[in-house]
Amino acid sequence: MKIIGLNHGEINSSAALAIDGRIVAGAPEERFNRVKRTRDFPAQALRYCLDFAGIDMTDCDAVAQAWNPAAHWVKYNPTISKVRNRREDYFYSVPDNLLRFAPRKEMDWVEQSFAGGALPPVYYVTHHRCHAANAFFMSPFDEAAILTSDFRGEFESTTMGKGRGNELDIFSRQIMPNSLGMIYATFTELLGYEPDGDEWKVMALSAFDVDCAKTLNKLKQTVNLGPNGTLEVDQSYYKGAIIDQPRLYTDKLVELLGGRVGKPGEIANEWHHEIARSMQLLAEEIAFHFLKYLWEKTRVPNLALSGGFFMNCVVNGKIPEMTPFKNVYISYAPADVGNSIGAALYTHHQIKKLPRVQGFNSSSIGPSFTHKDVVATLTRRGIPYKHCNNPAETVADLLAEGEVVSVLQGRMEFGERALGNRSILADPRNNQMKDKVNASIKYREGYRPFAPATLWERAHEFFDVPEGYFCPYMEKVVPVRSQHHKNLPAIVHIDGSARLQTVRQEDNPFFHSVILHFGKKTGFPVVMNTSFNVNGEPVVCSPDDAVSTFFNSGLRYLMIEDCLISK
């Protein structure tokens, strides 16, 4: 069973290929067209998936798109269905008119078939069902509670449910304007940042220890947490549901917070810290309100999360402490980019009713390049290089000497985070390293932290986590053990925390070897890891991308497979 999943027209379009229920290939379109967070049809990503499997479109059994126009058939839409502009509108208007003669009901998916096998059937799957499928079917759990939350899907902003085997049961839905994701985006914009893009920055700002009790109490006035895990947003403060007006916030919200609005590009100060911290604490309270009800409803120790809100690794890291859930899973792509994966898995399990395949799901499902490919690129561009017999040890040696090294190894990671294959690595012992990489390599705000990657088997020695703690996708923030704050200053955030990645040898032999050898040389098997890109650009995909980014930044060393480039 070969199913193509698409996230087209939404933030960060992508394509993925599932074969017999396992994702074998996938990529965001931005990595190919080099337009960050592109909404273009993922044509190049789709071509990669087909080429990877050696198939063409007619070999596929289904295509699944992660958005469902049928969701709007819950009511008659006369602007489309009564006054038809084009005959192409029949695809929508005929069913809409027919439903005037039948009970209208919600449809989680709708199928489009093609005569003569011109194309495989196309399934349009509701946005939050794709999130739920991404959460549960990628998880290691046979049974789990499921929570999805983002700005909005067709109508939904939050859903709760339970997964078991190859079945999903969504029993609670909240719709716009009652949206936790919208609240977070609103304050991102109010602070002077780009909503639906710069929430990372606000999360980083929220770690500063400022007195925000008064501001937090003001923010609590703008929402109501009701029974059964519900959220009610006061629309006199938020207007994210009114899509034809500028700004997500109202004048009333600005007045509530003292009349100030952040300016794009201004240096963050105590006001930014206070608003960001208050908003983060409010968001956490709302999320834990959802989770309290979900626990009461399911009483299942396993929890699977998805949706853009759960890119918030601060919340993710607190869930075991703040809720009864014992085991928490967030995939490597919980935001919209991962809905191509979710659409394909939903179609396999829920529509086709096929068996589930479990096991570790690596994010390394993108393109890879051979030594011959790399040499051809470097020769064509006239770039000298050195062949390395053991590239992992060479990288570790350079890191131990205080150098910053960019790497392109193996298959590209799918999600928003580079996990060792398209990474910039540095020595976390150097207290100047964070500022250096932010200023001269990444070209981004100096307060933004960098993540540590460590050996899975030794994570508990340096971070306040139990032995065997598994965090492979850099998806949770955890405390750094206090005795190591001074030893690893480049990865310790202002509040003593870090966004941890644990690396197992069987999951990523190259990256594990880098960290292992760095630990042998320094005594600290921890490296600083950030994505191989500069601010405003997608993560690199190909050797050409890597070389271009290398020469357009302050990087001095680049290891592409076994070829070392320096300047």
C-alpha positions in Angstrom: 0.0 0.0 0.0 1.7 3.2 -1.2 0.1 6.5 -0.1 1.4 10.0 -0.9 0.6 12.6 1.8 0.5 16.3 1.0 0.5 19.5 3.0 -0.3 21.9 0.2 -1.4 25.5 0.6 -0.7 25.6 4.3 2.4 26.9 6.2 5.5 25.0 5.1 4.1 22.7 2.4 5.5 19.2 2.2 5.1 15.7 0.7 5.6 12.3 2.3 5.3 8.7 1.2 4.0 5.9 3.3 4.5 2.3 2.3 2.5 -0.3 4.2 2.0 2.2 7.0 5.5 3.3 7.5 6.8 6.7 6.4 9.8 6.0 4.1 10.4 9.4 2.5 9.4 13.0 2.9 10.6 16.6 2.8 9.4 20.1 3.1 9.1 22.0 -0.2 11.2 24.9 1.2 14.3 22.7 1.1 14.1 22.6 -2.6 12.7 25.9 -3.7 14.7 27.7 -1.0 11.6 29.9 0.0 11.2 29.6 3.8 7.8 28.3 4.9 6.5 28.2 1.3 2.9 27.4 0.6 3.6 26.3 -3.0 2.5 22.9 -4.1 5.2 20.5 -3.0 6.1 19.4 -6.5 9.8 18.9 -5.9 9.3 17.2 -2.6 6.7 14.9 -4.3 9.2 14.2 -7.1 11.8 13.2 -4.5 9.4 10.8 -2.8 8.4 9.1 -6.0 12.1 8.9 -7.2 13.2 7.5 -3.8 10.7 4.6 -4.2 11.3 4.2 -7.9 7.6 4.6 -8.7 5.4 7.1 -10.5 2.1 8.5 -9.5 0.0 5.8 -11.1 1.8 3.2 -8.9 0.4 4.8 -5.8 -2.8 3.5 -4.2 -3.9 6.9 -2.8 -3.1 10.5 -2.3 -4.0 12.3 0.9 -4.2 16.1 1.2 -4.1 17.5 4.7 -7.1 19.9 4.4 -10.7 19.1 3.9 -13.0 21.4 1.8 -15.9 19.2 2.8 -15.7 20.6 6.3 -17.5 23.7 5.0 -20.5 21.6 3.8 -21.9 21.8 7.3 -23.7 24.8 6.0 -24.8 26.0 2.6 -22.4 28.4 0.9 -24.3 30.5 -1.6 -21.4 32.6 -2.7 -19.9 29.5 -4.3 -22.8 27.2 -4.8 -25.6 29.5 -5.9 -23.7 31.9 -8.0 -21.2 29.7 -9.9 -18.4 31.6 -11.5 -16.7 28.7 -13.3 -17.7 25.2 -14.2 -14.7 24.0 -12.2 -16.7 25.1 -9.2 -19.0 22.0 -9.8 -16.6 20.0 -7.6 -17.8 22.1 -4.6 -21.2 23.4 -5.7 -22.9 20.2 -6.8 -22.4 18.4 -3.5 -23.2 21.6 -1.6 -26.6 21.9 -3.4 -27.3 18.2 -3.1 -26.8 18.4 0.7 -29.8 20.8 0.8 -31.8 17.6 0.3 -30.0 15.5 2.9 -29.0 15.9 6.5 -25.8 17.9 6.7 -23.2 16.3 8.9 -19.5 16.7 9.5 -17.2 14.7 7.3 -13.6 13.9 8.5 -12.6 13.1 4.9 -13.9 13.1 1.4 -12.8 11.1 -1.6 -12.2 12.2 -5.2 -11.9 9.4 -7.8 -10.7 9.4 -11.4 -11.9 7.3 -14.3 -9.5 4.9 -15.9 -6.9 5.2 -13.2 -5.7 8.5 -14.4 -4.8 9.3 -10.8 -5.2 7.3 -7.6 -8.1 8.4 -5.5 -7.4 11.6 -3.6 -8.6 11.9 0.0 -9.0 15.3 1.6 -8.5 14.8 5.3 -9.5 17.3 8.1 -6.6 19.2 9.4 -6.7 18.2 13.0 -7.3 14.5 12.1 -4.0 14.7 10.3 -2.4 16.1 13.5 -4.0 13.3 15.5 -2.7 10.7 13.1 0.8 12.2 13.2 0.6 12.2 17.0 -0.6 8.6 17.6 0.4 6.5 14.6 4.0 7.8 14.8 4.1 7.1 18.6 5.4 3.8 20.2 2.1 3.4 22.1 -0.6 0.8 21.5 -3.0 3.0 23.4 -2.7 6.8 24.2 -4.6 9.9 25.0 -4.4 12.4 22.1 -4.3 16.2 22.2 -3.9 18.5 19.2 -3.7 22.3 19.3 -2.8 25.0 16.9 -4.0 28.3 15.6 -6.8 26.7 13.5 -7.7 24.1 11.0 -10.8 24.4 8.9 -12.7 25.3 12.0 -11.1 23.4 14.8 -8.3 24.7 17.0 -8.1 22.0 19.6 -9.2 18.3 19.7 -9.0 15.6 22.3 -9.2 11.9 21.8 -7.9 8.5 22.3 -6.0 6.1 20.0 -5.9 2.4 20.2 -4.4 0.0 17.7 -5.2 1.5 14.3 -8.2 3.5 15.5 -8.7 7.1 16.5 -11.6 8.3 18.6 -11.9 12.1 18.7 -14.4 12.9 21.5 -13.8 16.6 22.1 -13.4 19.5 19.7 -13.0 23.3 20.2 -13.4 25.7 17.3 -12.3 29.2 16.5 -12.1 31.7 18.0 -11.3 29.7 21.1 -7.8 28.9 20.2 -4.6 28.5 22.3 -2.5 28.8 19.2 -4.2 32.1 18.3 -3.5 33.5 21.7 0.2 32.7 21.4 0.4 34.2 17.9 -1.4 37.3 19.1 1.2 38.1 21.7 4.0 37.2 19.3 2.6 40.0 17.0 2.0 42.4 19.9 5.7 42.1 20.9 6.7 43.1 17.4 7.4 39.7 15.9 5.9 37.8 13.1 3.0 35.6 14.1 3.0 32.0 12.9 6.7 32.2 12.5 8.5 33.9 15.4 6.9 32.1 18.4 10.4 30.6 19.0 11.6 34.0 19.9 8.8 34.7 22.4 9.4 31.3 24.0 13.0 32.2 24.5 12.2 35.6 26.0 9.8 34.0 28.4 12.6 32.4 30.3 13.8 35.7 31.8 13.0 35.9 35.5 10.9 39.0 35.8 8.0 39.8 38.1 5.0 39.3 35.9 2.2 38.6 38.4 0.2 41.7 37.7 0.5 41.2 33.9 -0.4 37.6 34.2 -3.6 38.4 36.1 -4.5 40.9 33.4 -4.1 38.3 30.7 -6.3 35.8 32.7 -9.1 38.3 32.3 -9.1 37.7 28.5 -9.9 34.0 28.7 -12.2 31.7 30.6 -11.4 28.1 31.4 -14.6 26.2 31.6 -15.8 22.7 32.4 -14.7 19.7 30.3 -11.4 21.2 29.4 -12.9 24.1 27.4 -11.4 27.5 26.6 -13.4 30.6 25.9 -11.6 33.6 24.4 -12.9 37.1 24.9 -13.0 38.4 21.3 -13.0 42.0 22.6 -9.3 41.4 23.1 -8.5 39.1 20.2 -9.5 39.3 16.6 -7.6 36.4 15.0 -10.9 34.9 13.8 -11.7 38.0 11.7 -9.4 37.2 8.8 -10.1 40.4 6.8 -8.7 42.8 9.4 -5.1 43.6 10.2 -3.5 42.7 13.6 -4.5 39.8 15.8 -4.9 42.0 18.8 -7.5 44.8 19.6 -7.0 48.2 21.0 -8.6 47.0 24.2 -5.8 44.4 24.7 -3.2 47.1 24.1 -4.9 49.3 26.7 -5.1 46.5 29.2 -1.3 46.1 28.9 -0.4 49.7 29.3 -0.8 51.1 25.8 2.5 49.8 24.3 3.1 47.7 21.2 6.4 46.2 20.2 8.3 47.5 17.2 9.8 45.1 14.7 13.6 44.9 15.1 13.8 46.7 18.5 16.1 45.2 21.1 14.2 43.2 23.6 14.0 44.7 27.1 12.2 44.1 30.4 8.8 44.9 28.9 9.3 42.2 26.3 10.4 39.7 29.0 7.4 40.5 31.1 4.8 40.1 28.3 6.5 37.0 27.0 6.7 35.3 30.4 3.1 36.2 31.3 1.8 34.8 28.0 3.9 31.6 28.3 2.5 31.1 31.8 -1.0 31.7 30.6 -0.4 29.3 27.7 0.9 26.6 30.1 -2.2 27.0 32.4 -4.5 26.6 29.4 -2.6 23.5 28.1 -2.6 21.9 31.5 -6.3 22.6 31.8 -6.8 20.7 28.6 -4.7 17.9 29.8 -6.4 17.6 33.2 -9.7 16.9 31.4 -8.1 14.6 28.9 -6.6 12.5 31.8 -10.0 12.4 33.6 -11.6 11.3 30.4 -9.1 8.6 29.4 -7.0 7.5 32.4 -4.4 6.3 30.0 -0.7 6.9 31.1 0.5 7.5 27.5 0.0 10.9 25.8 0.5 11.8 22.1 0.6 15.5 21.2 0.5 17.3 17.9 -0.3 20.7 16.3 1.9 23.8 16.1 1.4 24.7 19.7 3.4 21.6 20.7 6.5 23.1 19.1 6.5 24.7 22.5 9.2 22.5 24.1 8.9 24.4 27.4 5.4 23.1 27.9 6.3 19.7 26.6 9.1 19.3 29.2 6.8 20.1 32.1 4.0 17.7 31.3 5.2 14.7 33.3 5.7 16.9 36.3 2.4 18.8 36.0 0.0 16.1 34.9 -0.6 12.4 35.7 0.6 11.3 32.2 3.7 9.2 32.5 4.9 8.9 28.9 4.7 11.7 26.4 5.3 11.5 22.6 5.7 14.5 20.2 6.8 13.6 16.7 9.7 15.3 14.9 7.1 17.4 12.9 4.1 18.3 15.0 3.4 21.5 13.2 1.6 21.8 9.8 4.7 20.7 7.8 4.1 17.2 9.4 0.5 17.0 8.2 1.6 15.4 5.0 2.7 12.5 7.2 -0.4 12.7 9.2 -2.7 12.6 6.1 -0.9 9.6 4.7 -1.1 7.7 8.0 -4.8 8.7 8.6 -5.6 7.3 5.2 -3.7 4.0 5.8 -5.3 3.4 9.2 -8.7 5.1 9.3 -9.8 5.0 5.7 -8.1 1.8 4.4 -8.4 0.1 7.8 -4.9 -1.5 7.4 -2.7 -2.8 10.2 -0.4 -0.5 12.1 3.4 -0.7 12.0 5.3 0.5 15.1 8.9 1.2 15.9 11.2 4.1 16.1 10.5 6.8 13.5 13.6 8.6 12.4 13.3 12.1 11.1 16.0 11.3 8.5 13.7 10.6 5.6 14.9 13.2 3.1 17.5 13.2 0.3 21.0 11.9 0.7 24.1 12.4 -1.4 27.0 10.1 -2.3 30.7 10.8 -2.2 30.5 11.0 -6.0 27.7 13.6 -5.8 29.7 15.7 -3.3 32.9 15.6 -5.3 31.1 16.6 -8.5 29.6 19.6 -6.8 32.9 20.8 -5.3 34.7 20.2 -8.6 32.1 22.1 -10.6 32.4 25.0 -8.2 36.2 24.9 -8.0 36.3 24.4 -4.2 39.3 22.6 -2.7 38.6 19.9 -0.2 40.3 17.3 2.0 39.2 13.7 2.1 38.7 12.3 5.6 38.9 8.7 6.5 36.9 9.2 9.7 34.8 12.3 9.3 33.1 12.0 12.8 36.5 12.0 14.6 37.7 14.9 12.5 34.6 16.9 13.4 35.0 16.1 17.1 38.7 17.1 17.0 37.8 20.5 15.4 35.0 21.1 18.0 37.4 20.3 20.8 39.8 22.9 19.4 37.1 25.5 19.7 36.0 25.6 16.0 32.4 25.7 14.7 31.7 23.0 12.2 28.8 22.7 9.8 27.9 19.2 8.6 25.9 17.6 5.8 25.6 13.8 6.5 23.2 11.1 5.3 19.5 11.7 4.8 18.1 15.2 5.5 15.8 15.6 8.5 12.2 16.2 7.8 11.0 18.6 10.5 11.8 22.1 11.8 14.8 20.9 13.7 18.2 19.7 12.5 19.2 16.6 14.5 22.8 16.0 13.4 22.5 15.5 9.6 22.1 19.2 8.6 23.6 20.8 11.6 26.0 23.5 12.8 28.0 22.1 15.8 30.1 23.8 18.4 31.8 23.4 21.8 29.3 24.0 24.6 32.1 24.6 27.2 32.9 28.0 25.6 30.9 30.7 27.3 31.3 33.0 24.2 30.1 30.4 21.7 26.4 31.2 21.9 27.0 34.9 21.1 29.5 34.0 18.4 27.2 31.7 16.5 24.2 34.0 16.9 26.0 37.1 15.7 28.4 35.9 13.0 26.9 32.6 11.7 23.1 32.5 12.3 22.6 36.3 12.2 19.8 36.2 14.8 18.9 37.7 18.2 21.5 37.2 20.9 19.1 36.0 23.5 18.1 33.0 21.6 19.5 29.8 23.0 21.1 26.8 21.4 20.3 23.1 22.1 22.6 20.4 23.5 22.9 17.0 21.9 24.2 14.3 24.1 24.6 10.5 24.2 21.3 8.9 25.2 23.1 6.6 27.6 24.7 9.5 29.5 22.0 12.2 29.4 21.1 11.8 33.1 24.7 12.8 34.1 24.4 16.3 32.7 20.6 16.9 32.7 18.0 16.5 35.4 16.3 13.6 33.8 16.1 9.9 34.8 18.5 7.3 33.4 17.3 6.1 30.0 15.4 9.4 29.3 14.6 9.4 25.6 14.2 12.7 23.8 15.3 12.1 20.2 13.7 15.1 18.4 14.9 18.0 20.6 11.2 18.3 21.6 11.4 19.0 25.3 13.1 21.6 27.6 14.7 20.1 30.8 16.8 21.5 33.6 20.6 21.3 33.2 22.1 19.8 36.4 23.4 22.8 38.4 26.9 21.5 38.7 27.2 21.7 34.9 26.0 25.2 34.4 29.6 26.5 34.5 30.9 23.5 32.5 28.4 23.9 29.6 27.5 27.6 29.5 26.8 27.8 25.7 23.7 25.5 26.0 22.3 26.7 29.3 19.5 29.1 28.9 18.9 32.1 31.2 16.7 29.9 33.5 19.1 27.0 33.7 17.3 24.9 31.2 18.1 23.4 27.8 16.2 21.9 24.8 17.7 18.4 25.0 18.4 15.9 22.2 19.4 12.4 23.2 21.3 10.5 20.5 21.4 6.7 20.2 24.1 4.9 18.2 21.5 2.8 16.3 19.5 5.9 15.3 22.4 8.1 14.1 25.8 6.4 14.0 27.6 9.5 12.6 26.3 12.0 15.2 26.6 9.5 18.0 30.3 9.0 17.1 30.9 12.8 16.9 29.6 13.2 20.5 31.3 10.1 21.8 34.7 11.2 20.5 34.2 14.8 21.6 33.4 13.4 25.1 36.6 11.3 25.1 38.7 14.4 24.3 37.0 16.8 26.7 35.2 14.8 29.4 31.8 16.1 28.3 29.9 14.1 25.7 27.7 17.1 24.8 27.8 19.3 21.7 25.9 22.5 20.8 23.6 21.8 17.9 21.7 24.2 15.7 20.2 23.9 12.2 22.5 24.5 9.2 21.0 27.7 7.9 21.2 31.4 8.4 18.3 33.5 9.7 15.5 33.7 7.2 16.6 30.8 5.0 15.5 27.1 5.0 17.8 24.4 6.4 20.2 23.2 3.7 19.3 20.2 1.6 22.0 19.6 -1.0 25.8 20.0 -1.2 25.2 23.1 -3.3 23.0 24.6 -0.6 25.6 23.7 2.0 28.5 25.3 0.1 26.4 28.5 -0.6 25.4 28.9 3.1 29.0 28.1 4.2 30.5 30.9 2.1 27.7 33.4 3.1 28.3 33.0 6.8 31.1 33.2 9.4 31.6 29.4 9.3 35.2 28.2 8.8 34.7 24.4 8.4 32.2 22.3 6.5 32.1 18.5 6.5 30.0 17.1 3.6 30.0 13.4 4.0 33.7 12.6 4.0 34.9 15.9 2.4 36.2 18.7 4.6 36.1 22.3 3.3 37.8 25.1 5.1 38.3 28.9 4.7 
